[in-house]
Structures are given as structure tokens and as C-alpha cells.
């Protein structure tokens, strides 16, 4: 196989195995065996597992930024809920990154740098853009200080949700119910800032989300 073909197959396979079995349970030998290649072939492309994880984080970053930059900002309560659901959809595809995020960051200075640059320079401004949109449309009412705090708190819950929920699940694998719970928890931060005329619609749509996506 050509290098680029093998390189991408290693990344794709690692993502599947990390998501399904947990990153801690998968070694480079597992990845090579699953692909039917020798460990030496894998090491030709990646010196260790952390190098694969860094590339997966970069791929996740590209996907989430593509979503945030190309998806129209919401114009109403229903679209705001769908917008947040789309963020969780991308994160679900890379959920292993968020099941034990601090351990992964502590292992790799390169991953830590990628993560911090991504969060501070790219994600935070886009979340503030979303909140400013909702404020301008009179869906929420928050002053600049509150919006900055809200953006940070929403990202904290979103980033650490799968880690938190997996600790509750124990040895059970995460299911898409976890994603639905995370959407609701993140959006619950918006509720105190909603203008009164939007509260009933918000509650109805969150309730519908609970009924269709989670038990």
C-alpha cells in the first residue's frame, strides 16, 4: 500500500478502536493486527500511539471548525438546540478524546499545545459569536461579562461531558444517550438567560429531545 493510503488507514482504524474499546485498552500492536500489517509498518508512519492521537485531534479540530464556520447561526430557539446537537455529533465521532481528556493532555506536550491553541484562539470566539447572535435576536439577555462566563461554562460542560458520563457508566460503553444528555446539560445553562416568551418553547423542545434521543 502507498504511504498515504496506509497512513490514513492507521488513523481511521485507531479512531474506531479507541472509540469502541477505549484508548487505554488499545496499543499500536492492536491497531497493526486489526489492519493486517506489521508493527514495523505502523512505526514507519507513527513513532508511537500518541502521535496517532495528535493527528486525530487535528482531524477533530478541522471537523468541528468546519461545522462552526459553515453552519448558519441559529435564528430561533429550535435552531439553537439543533446547532448544539451538531457540535455534539462531531464530538461523538471522536468521543475517545473526551473520555479522559486530562490524561491524554498530560502525556503529550504537542497535544496540549494543539488543544490550548484550538480552545483559546478558535472555539471561544465562535461560542461568543453564537451567544451574541442569540442576544441580538432577543432570545437571551446577557451583558458582556455574563456572555463571556456563559461561553466558558458551556464549553467546559461540552468538553468534559463524555468524561463525566463515562465515570457514571463504569464499565458500560457510552451510547448515544450520553450525547443527548450532554446536549441538554449544556443548553440548560442558557435557560436562565432566556427571555420569558421563549421559555415554554425551549422547555418543550428540550423535553422532545429527551423523549426521542434518550431514555
Buried (B, 14 or more C-beta within 10 A) or exposed (E): EEEEEBBBBBBEBBBBBBBEEBBEEBEBEBBBEBBEBEEEBBEBBBEEBBBBBBBBBBBBBEBBBEBBEEEEBBEEBBBBBBBBBBBBBBBBBBBBBBBBBEEBBEBBEEBBEBBEEBBEEBBBEBBBEBBBBBBEBEBBEBEEEBBBEBBBEBBEBBBBBBBBBBEEBEEEEBEEBBBBBBBBBBBEBBEEBBEEEBEEBBEEBBEEBBEEBBE
